[in-house]
């Protein structure tokens, strides 16, 4: 279909970056088709806004419509394979989109009739539901990737053939009709809670992030980070940490955050002497951490709030301490690496002036402040996001020099609708897994089986949950990972005696870390593509920098008071202080520098001391402080002797 070809060419560097990030692998249309796509995406966004503002759209109608738009756009926007021609819109993609539109219209038109014949669905109901499931899996394969589709398919088959299995996997068996109708028609499967959260909270916060970008507020965050830290030792790397924390709070995607902020921080780091692998790793580690940084965090955070039955504002308060410790750990490693290499910051005259920046554009931080205030003050998440979007749109017009064209504001609507497609397809596919777990009772039996294996050993249960999250997180989005692991691994931790919120946070953190953990470290690969470095080495460096992310979940799981579960901030404060000292020791051990180069033996001692401080307990804290102090003093004496010898 040559009609859909676009005449212009795509720069090679753009192809390189988008090949890393599945969320940016869109087709490239002719201007006419692109305009039509933009109009329909805008209609999708306006429908979402209407449902949020009016609160009059019935739950199932909202979810079916939301998913209908998302799946249709999955076929229209994403190529079938990574090698497919992105400049064409094949006829079969149009057919697939039309088929799913037909499925959506059928269930919307028969919404009330389906409620009356619940449990006695006719043949056409079952056929349409089966077609819907098949198309959801096909869409998810091309948008999110094969892993979650394969897992969901295995769970579907388990529902049919589980009656032939032995041990704790045995169940009484279900007919194909029962499984299909359960997964697609009831709110226990594809249109279950994950899709419900996506169609309400997640979309609004993606829209909020799009408004931040289009109004120039995102660039203000980057300039603010430059003015605060660009001049320090290893300044560009610290800017990457700060800007990624600020931007990552609203982006919700490790890869997109790495590509957006990394486009300027990585070349700057390289120009000052950082290796390509380290520069890419800094950006990847920092960008990944953006998903755990309140106030918005990643998309999966809203699912935690829903699953644990707690207000989102409470989740923000719980998440702030681990998030700050995560970025503190990266900051420490970056600082020590800069000192080891003797790297200096960017000259102050080449950086934005902080006071001038605050004077001319300081008002642009108000949307972020406002949304934090709204959520803490008791407003619902939906209302907080809506009011945040309104303030975000209006605030640039306070000053003449920060105003943007109105068309930029409106362009945020189709951008948000486009961005939510990947999240919606992941949530709907994960709904298959959750639906089969609830239908077969697998969750309880699997939890009991693994609990019998690890016994009462809480640490072994945590290790099992960690590896489950890391393995299942290879190549899938954080949202997909969390939905799977919270269904499979979180019940194991809860059964082992860990509080529900701490268990879900544990799975959430390790699902995020999967983005920088080799062999499939998508955020690290995105960073290495920009830095033009070795992808695997970039992943290894990112893992070392983000070592805090591997330790902090164990800390709050073993001692939930650290995140104020069953305790107060004053009770958590000593643990926070010892954790920071421990991160200094671990960072010094991995980097090999603590006020002077550290020899191999002392590096091991420093890491051991850091780990002791991470483990809850007064005795381990004392041992850790003594070991780190020993390394520091030994290094100081050695550095003094070396200086005297040199003089």
C-alpha positions in Angstrom: 0.0 0.0 0.0 2.3 2.7 -1.3 -0.3 5.4 -0.4 0.9 5.2 3.2 4.6 5.7 2.5 6.3 8.8 3.7 8.7 10.6 1.4 11.1 11.9 4.1 13.8 9.8 5.6 14.6 9.1 9.2 18.0 10.1 10.7 20.1 7.0 11.5 20.6 8.2 15.1 16.8 8.3 15.7 16.5 4.7 14.4 19.3 3.6 16.8 17.5 5.0 19.8 14.0 3.9 19.0 15.3 0.4 18.3 16.2 0.2 22.0 12.9 1.5 23.4 9.8 -0.5 22.3 7.6 2.4 23.4 9.0 4.6 20.6 8.9 2.1 17.8 5.9 3.7 16.2 5.1 3.5 12.5 5.8 6.6 10.4 2.8 7.8 8.4 2.2 10.2 5.6 1.0 13.7 6.8 -2.6 12.9 5.9 -2.7 9.6 7.8 -0.7 11.1 10.7 -3.2 14.0 11.1 -6.1 11.5 11.1 -4.3 9.4 13.8 -3.7 12.5 15.9 -7.4 13.5 15.7 -8.5 10.0 16.9 -5.9 10.0 19.6 -7.2 13.4 20.7 -10.8 12.0 20.8 -9.5 9.1 23.0 -7.8 11.6 25.4 -11.0 13.8 25.5 -13.1 10.8 26.3 -10.8 10.0 29.2 -11.0 13.5 30.5 -14.8 13.5 30.3 -15.0 10.3 32.2 -12.7 11.6 34.9 -14.4 15.0 35.2 -18.0 13.8 35.1 -17.6 10.5 36.9 -20.7 9.3 35.0 -19.3 6.6 32.8 -20.0 3.1 34.2 -17.0 1.2 35.2 -17.2 -1.6 32.6 -18.0 0.8 29.7 -15.0 3.0 30.7 -12.7 0.0 30.7 -14.0 -1.6 27.5 -13.8 1.7 25.7 -10.3 2.5 27.1 -9.0 -0.9 26.0 -10.8 -0.7 22.7 -8.9 2.5 21.8 -5.6 1.1 23.1 -5.7 -2.2 21.3 -6.8 -0.6 18.0 -3.9 1.8 18.2 -1.5 -1.0 19.2 -2.2 -2.5 15.7 -2.2 0.8 13.9 0.9 2.5 15.6 3.2 -0.4 16.2 4.8 -2.6 13.4 4.2 -6.4 13.7 7.9 -7.2 14.0 11.0 -5.2 14.7 12.2 -5.7 11.1 8.9 -4.6 9.5 8.8 -1.5 7.3 7.8 1.4 9.7 6.8 3.6 6.7 3.8 1.3 5.8 0.4 0.6 7.3 -0.2 -3.0 6.2 -3.8 -4.0 5.3 -3.8 -6.8 7.9 -3.1 -4.3 10.7 -6.2 -2.3 9.6 -8.2 -5.6 9.6 -7.0 -6.5 13.1 -7.8 -3.0 14.4 -11.3 -3.2 12.8 -11.9 -6.6 14.4 -11.1 -5.4 17.9 -13.3 -2.3 17.3 -16.1 -4.7 16.4 -15.5 -6.7 19.6 -15.6 -3.5 21.7 -18.8 -2.2 20.0 -20.4 -5.6 20.6 -19.7 -5.6 24.3 -20.7 -1.9 24.7 -23.9 -2.4 22.8 -24.8 -5.5 24.8 -23.6 -4.2 28.1 -26.9 -4.5 30.0 -27.9 -7.8 28.3 -24.6 -9.4 29.4 -25.4 -8.4 33.0 -28.7 -10.1 32.8 -27.3 -13.4 31.4 -24.2 -13.5 33.6 -23.1 -17.1 33.9 -25.3 -18.2 31.0 -23.5 -16.5 28.1 -24.5 -17.6 24.6 -22.3 -18.8 21.7 -21.8 -15.3 20.2 -20.8 -13.9 23.6 -18.2 -16.6 23.9 -16.9 -16.2 20.4 -16.5 -12.4 20.8 -14.8 -12.9 24.1 -12.4 -15.4 22.7 -11.6 -13.2 19.7 -11.0 -10.3 22.1 -8.5 -12.3 24.2 -6.6 -13.4 21.1 -6.3 -9.9 19.8 -5.2 -8.6 23.2 -2.4 -11.1 23.2 -1.4 -10.3 19.6 -1.3 -6.5 20.4 0.7 -7.1 23.6 3.2 -9.2 21.7 4.1 -6.3 19.3 3.9 -3.5 21.9 5.3 -4.9 25.1 7.1 -8.0 23.9 6.8 -11.8 24.0 7.7 -12.6 27.6 4.4 -11.5 29.3 2.4 -13.0 26.4 4.1 -16.4 26.8 3.5 -16.3 30.6 -0.2 -15.3 30.1 -0.7 -18.1 27.6 0.8 -20.6 30.0 -1.6 -19.5 32.7 -4.5 -19.9 30.2 -3.4 -23.4 29.3 -3.0 -24.2 33.0 -6.7 -23.4 33.5 -7.5 -26.1 30.9 -4.9 -28.8 31.7 -4.3 -28.2 35.4 -6.7 -31.0 36.3 -4.0 -33.4 34.9 -1.2 -32.1 37.1 -0.1 -33.3 40.4 0.9 -31.8 43.8 -0.1 -28.2 44.6 -0.7 -27.4 40.9 -3.7 -29.7 40.7 -7.2 -28.1 40.3 -10.6 -29.4 39.3 -10.4 -28.1 35.7 -12.5 -25.6 33.7 -14.0 -25.6 30.3 -12.7 -23.3 27.6 -16.0 -21.4 27.6 -15.8 -20.8 31.3 -12.2 -19.5 31.1 -12.9 -17.2 28.1 -16.0 -15.6 29.6 -14.4 -15.3 33.0 -11.3 -13.5 31.5 -13.1 -11.1 29.1 -16.6 -10.5 30.4 -16.2 -10.3 34.2 -14.1 -7.8 36.0 -11.8 -10.5 37.3 -9.7 -10.7 34.2 -8.7 -8.5 31.3 -11.0 -5.6 32.4 -10.0 -6.1 36.0 -8.4 -3.7 38.5 -5.1 -3.2 36.6 -7.0 -1.9 33.6 -9.3 0.1 35.8 -6.3 1.9 37.4 -4.8 2.5 33.9 -8.0 4.0 32.6 -8.3 6.5 35.5 -5.1 7.4 37.5 -2.4 6.3 35.1 -3.8 8.1 32.1 -4.2 11.4 34.0 -0.7 11.3 35.2 0.7 10.5 31.8 -1.3 13.5 30.6 0.2 15.5 33.4 3.7 14.5 32.3 2.9 15.4 28.6 1.8 18.9 29.8 5.0 19.3 31.7 7.0 18.5 28.6 4.9 20.7 26.2 4.9 23.7 28.5 8.6 23.7 29.0 8.4 22.8 32.7 10.4 19.6 32.0 13.2 21.7 30.6 13.1 23.9 33.7 13.7 20.9 35.9 16.8 20.1 33.8 18.1 23.7 34.0 17.5 23.7 37.7 19.5 20.5 38.2 22.3 22.0 36.1 22.4 25.2 38.2 22.4 23.2 41.5 25.0 20.6 40.7 26.6 21.2 37.3 29.6 23.0 38.8 30.5 20.3 41.4 33.1 17.4 41.0 31.5 15.1 38.4 28.9 17.8 37.9 27.3 16.5 34.7 26.8 13.0 36.3 25.2 14.6 39.3 23.0 16.6 37.0 21.9 13.4 35.4 21.0 12.0 38.8 19.0 15.2 39.8 17.3 15.8 36.5 16.3 12.1 36.1 14.9 12.1 39.6 12.8 15.2 38.8 11.7 14.1 35.3 11.3 10.5 36.2 8.7 11.3 38.8 6.2 11.9 36.0 7.5 9.9 33.1 7.0 6.4 34.5 9.3 4.9 31.9 13.0 4.0 32.5 13.8 3.9 28.8 12.0 7.1 27.8 13.6 8.9 30.7 17.1 7.6 29.8 16.7 8.7 26.2 15.2 12.2 26.9 17.6 13.4 29.7 20.5 11.3 28.5 20.6 13.0 25.1 22.4 15.9 26.8 23.9 14.5 30.1 25.7 11.5 28.5 27.7 13.5 25.9 28.5 16.1 28.6 29.8 13.4 30.9 31.9 11.9 28.1 33.4 15.3 27.3 34.7 15.6 30.9 36.4 12.2 30.9 33.8 9.6 31.9 34.0 6.4 29.9 31.0 5.7 27.6 30.0 2.7 29.7 30.0 4.7 33.0 28.2 7.7 31.4 25.5 5.5 30.0 25.2 3.6 33.3 24.8 6.8 35.4 21.9 8.0 33.3 20.3 4.5 33.1 20.5 4.0 36.9 19.2 7.5 37.7 16.4 7.3 35.1 15.3 3.9 36.4 15.1 5.3 39.9 12.6 8.0 38.7 9.9 5.4 38.9 10.2 5.1 42.7 10.4 8.8 43.3 7.3 10.5 44.7 5.0 12.4 44.1 4.0 10.5 40.9 6.4 7.5 40.7 5.8 4.9 37.9 2.5 3.6 36.6 2.8 0.5 38.8 2.7 2.6 42.0 -1.0 3.3 41.4 -1.6 -0.4 41.2 0.1 -0.9 44.6 -2.3 1.6 46.1 -5.2 -0.3 44.6 -3.9 -3.7 45.6 -3.1 -2.8 49.2 -6.2 -0.7 49.7 -4.3 2.3 50.9 -4.6 6.0 49.8 -2.0 7.0 47.3 -0.9 9.9 49.6 0.1 7.3 52.2 2.0 5.3 49.6 3.9 8.5 48.7 5.0 9.0 52.3 6.1 5.4 52.6 8.1 5.5 49.3 10.0 8.7 50.0 12.6 7.3 52.3 13.7 4.3 50.0 13.6 6.6 47.0 15.9 9.2 48.6 18.3 6.4 49.7 18.3 5.0 46.2 19.4 8.4 44.7 21.8 9.0 47.6 23.5 5.7 46.8 23.9 6.7 43.1 25.1 10.2 44.1 27.8 8.7 46.4 29.1 6.4 43.7 29.1 9.2 41.2 31.0 11.5 43.6 33.6 8.9 44.5 34.1 8.0 40.8 34.6 11.6 39.9 37.2 12.0 42.8 39.0 8.9 41.7 39.3 10.1 38.1 40.0 13.7 39.1 37.0 15.0 37.1 35.8 18.5 37.6 32.4 20.1 37.0 31.2 22.4 34.2 32.5 26.0 34.6 29.9 28.2 36.3 29.8 30.7 33.5 28.5 27.9 31.2 25.6 27.0 33.5 22.2 28.6 34.2 22.4 31.1 37.1 20.3 29.7 39.9 18.8 33.0 41.1 18.1 34.2 37.7 16.5 30.9 36.8 14.3 31.1 39.9 13.4 34.7 39.3 12.4 34.2 35.7 11.0 30.7 35.7 10.7 29.7 39.4 6.9 29.8 39.1 7.1 26.7 36.8 7.7 24.4 39.7 4.2 25.2 41.1 2.4 22.3 39.3 4.7 19.7 41.0 4.2 21.5 44.4 0.5 21.7 43.8 0.0 18.1 43.0 1.9 17.0 46.1 -0.3 19.4 48.2 -3.5 18.1 46.6 -2.7 14.5 47.3 -1.5 15.1 50.8 -4.5 17.3 51.7 -6.9 14.5 51.1 -8.2 15.0 47.5 -8.7 11.9 45.5 -5.9 10.9 43.1 -8.1 11.6 40.1 -8.9 15.1 41.3 -5.3 15.8 42.2 -4.2 14.9 38.7 -6.9 16.9 37.1 -6.2 20.0 39.1 -2.4 19.5 38.5 -3.1 19.4 34.7 -5.0 22.6 34.8 -2.3 24.4 36.8 0.3 23.0 34.4 -1.5 24.4 31.4 -2.0 27.9 33.0 1.3 28.5 34.8 3.5 29.2 31.8 1.2 32.2 30.9 2.0 33.9 34.2 5.1 35.5 32.5 5.4 36.6 28.9 8.8 34.9 28.4 7.5 31.4 29.5 4.4 31.4 27.4 4.0 28.6 24.8 1.8 28.4 21.7 -1.7 27.0 22.4 -1.2 24.3 19.8 1.7 22.9 22.0 -0.8 22.5 24.9 -3.3 20.7 22.7 -0.5 18.4 21.3 -0.2 16.9 24.8 -3.6 15.2 24.4 -2.6 12.8 21.5 0.8 12.3 23.0 -0.7 11.1 26.3 -3.1 8.9 24.5 -0.3 7.4 22.4 1.8 6.8 25.6 -0.9 5.0 27.5 -1.3 2.3 24.7 1.7 0.3 26.0 0.5 0.5 29.6 -3.0 -0.5 28.8 -1.9 -3.5 26.7 0.4 -4.7 29.5 -2.4 -4.2 32.1 -5.0 -6.1 30.0 -2.6 -9.0 29.4 -1.6 -9.2 33.0 -5.3 -9.4 33.7 -5.3 -12.8 32.1 -2.7 -14.0 34.6 -4.5 -12.5 37.5 -7.8 -13.9 36.3 -6.5 -17.4 36.0 -4.8 -17.2 39.5 -8.2 -16.2 41.0 -10.2 -18.8 39.0 -7.9 -21.7 39.8 -6.8 -20.7 43.3 -3.2 -21.0 42.1 -1.9 -18.1 44.2 -2.7 -19.7 47.5 -1.4 -23.1 46.4 1.8 -21.7 44.9 2.5 -19.6 47.9 1.9 -22.6 50.2 4.2 -24.8 48.0 7.1 -22.3 48.0 6.6 -21.5 51.7 6.9 -25.2 52.4 10.2 -25.2 50.5 11.7 -22.2 52.3 10.2 -23.0 55.7 10.1 -20.2 58.1 13.2 -18.6 56.7 12.1 -15.0 55.8 15.4 -14.2 54.1 15.1 -17.2 51.7 11.6 -16.1 50.9 12.9 -12.6 50.1 15.6 -14.1 47.9 13.1 -16.2 46.0 10.9 -13.2 45.5 13.8 -11.1 44.3 14.9 -13.6 41.6 11.3 -14.1 40.5 11.0 -10.3 40.0 14.3 -10.0 38.2 13.7 -13.0 35.9 10.1 -12.0 35.1 11.2 -8.5 34.5 13.6 -9.3 31.7 12.4 -7.3 28.7 8.9 -6.3 30.0 7.7 -3.0 31.4 7.7 -2.3 35.1 3.9 -2.4 35.1 3.8 -5.9 33.6 6.5 -7.1 36.0 4.8 -5.8 39.1 1.4 -7.2 38.1 2.9 -10.7 37.6 5.2 -10.7 40.7 2.6 -9.2 43.0 0.3 -12.0 42.0 2.9 -14.8 42.4 5.7 -13.5 44.8 3.9 -11.0 47.1 1.6 -13.7 48.7 4.7 -15.7 49.6 6.2 -12.8 51.5 2.9 -12.0 53.2 2.7 -15.6 54.3 6.3 -15.3 55.6 5.1 -12.5 58.0 6.1 -9.4 56.0 3.4 -6.7 55.9 1.4 -6.5 52.8 2.6 -3.0 51.7 6.2 -3.9 52.3 5.8 -7.1 50.3 4.3 -5.3 47.3 7.0 -2.6 47.5 9.7 -5.3 47.6 8.3 -6.8 44.3 7.9 -3.3 42.8 11.5 -2.3 43.5 13.0 -5.4 42.0 10.7 -5.2 39.0 12.2 -1.7 38.4 15.8 -2.9 38.9 15.3 -5.5 36.1 15.6 -2.6 33.7 19.3 -2.2 34.5 20.2 -5.8 35.4 22.0 -7.8 32.7 21.5 -9.8 30.6 18.3 -7.9 29.5 18.8 -4.4 30.8 16.7 -2.2 28.5 17.4 1.1 30.2 21.2 0.4 30.3 21.0 -0.6 26.6 19.3 2.7 25.8 22.1 4.6 27.7 24.8 2.6 25.9 23.2 3.4 22.5 23.5 7.2 23.2 27.0 6.8 24.8 28.2 4.5 22.0 29.6 2.1 24.6 29.5 -1.6 25.3 25.9 -2.5 26.3 26.8 -5.3 28.7 29.5 -3.3 30.5 27.0 -0.4 30.7 24.5 -2.8 32.4 27.2 -4.0 34.8 28.2 -0.4 35.8 24.5 0.5 36.2 24.0 -2.4 38.5 27.0 -1.4 40.6 25.8 2.2 40.8 22.3 1.1 41.8 23.5 -1.3 44.4 21.3 0.6 46.9 18.2 -0.7 45.0 19.3 -4.3 45.7 19.8 -3.6 49.4 17.1 -1.1 50.4 14.1 -3.5 49.8 15.7 -6.0 52.2 16.1 -3.3 54.8 12.5 -2.2 54.8 11.2 -5.8 54.3 13.1 -7.0 57.4 12.4 -3.9 59.4 9.2 -2.2 58.1 9.6 0.6 60.6 12.2 2.1 58.2 9.4 3.1 55.9 7.1 4.0 58.8 5.0 0.9 58.7 4.2 0.4 62.4 6.5 3.1 63.4 7.3 6.8 63.3 9.8 8.9 61.4 11.9 9.3 64.6 12.1 5.5 64.9 13.1 5.4 61.2 15.8 8.1 61.5 18.6 6.0 63.0 18.1 3.4 60.4 18.3 6.0 57.6 21.5 7.4 59.0 23.2 4.0 59.3 21.9 3.1 55.8 23.6 6.2 54.3 26.9 5.4 56.1 26.5 1.8 54.8 26.0 3.1 51.2 29.2 5.2 51.5 31.1 2.0 52.5 29.6 -0.1 49.7 30.2 2.7 47.2 33.8 3.1 48.3 34.3 -0.7 48.0 32.8 -0.9 44.5 34.5 2.3 43.1 37.8 1.8 44.9 38.1 5.3 46.4 37.5 6.9 49.8 39.4 10.1 50.1 42.2 8.2 48.4 42.5 5.0 46.2 41.5 1.9 48.2 43.5 -1.3 47.9 41.6 -4.6 47.1 41.6 -5.9 50.7 40.3 -2.7 52.1 37.6 -2.6 49.4 36.3 -5.9 50.6 36.4 -4.6 54.2 34.5 -1.5 53.2 31.8 -3.5 51.4 31.5 -5.8 54.4 31.1 -2.8 56.7 28.5 -1.4 54.4 26.5 -4.6 54.4 26.7 -4.8 58.2 25.1 -1.3 58.4 22.3 -2.4 56.0 21.4 -5.4 58.2 19.1 -4.3 61.0 20.6 -4.6 64.5 22.7 -2.6 67.0 25.6 -5.0 67.0 25.9 -5.1 63.1 25.7 -1.3 63.1 28.7 -1.0 65.4 30.7 -3.6 63.5 29.9 -1.8 60.2 30.9 1.7 61.5 34.2 0.3 62.9 35.1 -1.4 59.6 34.3 1.7 57.5 36.2 3.9 59.9 39.1 1.5 59.7 39.2 1.8 55.9 38.9 5.6 56.0 41.7 6.0 58.6 44.0 3.5 56.9 43.5 5.3 53.6 44.1 8.7 55.1 47.4 7.6 56.7 48.4 6.0 53.3 47.5 9.2 51.4 49.4 11.4 53.9 52.6 9.2 53.6 52.3 9.3 49.8 52.0 13.1 49.8 55.0 13.5 52.0 57.0 11.1 49.8 56.0 13.1 46.7 57.1 16.4 48.3 
